[in-house]
Amino acid sequence: MTNTYLQKALAEKIGQKTKQACPNCGAVMVIRQNKTDGGFFLGCHNYPDCKHTTEIPESLKLELLGYKQLPGFGDPSPNKGES
C-alpha cells in the first residue's frame, strides 16, 4: 500500500466495524492491521472463533478518503464547463 493518506485513515479506524458481514458466521467485519508487514485487512469480529479475513474493498478505501463515488464518475456538475 503506497497511499500515505489511506494508511493514516486506516490506522485511525483499526477495530472499527464495517457494513460488511462475514460470509462464514455472519458477524460484522472490522478493520485490522497485520502485525508483520503493517498492511490492513478486514477480519471477522468473532476472531478467534472465526478466522475469516479479506482484503479491504476499494469502495471502503475511497469512503475513508472522503469520496462518495469513484473520482471522475457520476453526474457532472450542471454548471461545469458552462459560461
N, C-alpha and C positions, 0 to 999 in steps of 0.2 A: 504494500500500500504506500503510495508516494504522496498523497494529498495531505499536507500538514493540517489544513483546516478540518478535514474529515477526521483525521486521527485525534485532534483535540476534541471535536464534537463527540466522537465515540467514547473517548476516555471519560468525558463528563457524564456519559449515560450508562456506564458499566453497571449492571444489575437492574437496569430499567426494563420493565415488562413491555412487550410489543403486542401488536394486534394479531400476530401470527400464532397459530395453535400448533402444538407438537403433533405430528402425524402418528406417533406411537401411542401416546397416552392422553392427548387432548389438553394438557396443561399449556399455559402460555409460554412462549419462548422469551428469553431475556438476553440482553447484550452482555457478552463475556469477552475477556481478553486472555489470549494464550500466554501462559507464563514463560514459555520457552522462547518464542520468537516475537512476542508483543502484538501479534495480529489479533483481529477482532472477529467474532463469530456469534451466531445465535445458539444458545444452549437451552435445553429444557429446564423449566423452573423446578421440576421434580428430581433434579440431579441430587444424589447419586442413584436413586431408584430407577430413573430413566436417563440414559446417557446419549439421547439423540442430539446431534448438532447439525448445523447447516451454515452455509455462507450467508452473510447479510445481504438481502436483496438490494439491488440498485435503487429501487423506489424508496427504501428506508434510508439509504445513504443520502439521496437527494433531499429527502424530507429533513434530515438532520442538518443539511447545509442551507436550509431555508427555501428550497424550491418546492412548489406545489405540483409542478409537472416538469417534464424534460425541457431544458432550455431550448428555445427555437421551435418548439412545437405548440400547437394550440391556436386559438383565435388571435389574430393580430389586433393590436390596439386600433380602434376605429379611426383615430386621428394620425396614426403613424404614417409618415411619408406624404401627408397632405399639407398643402399650404393655404 
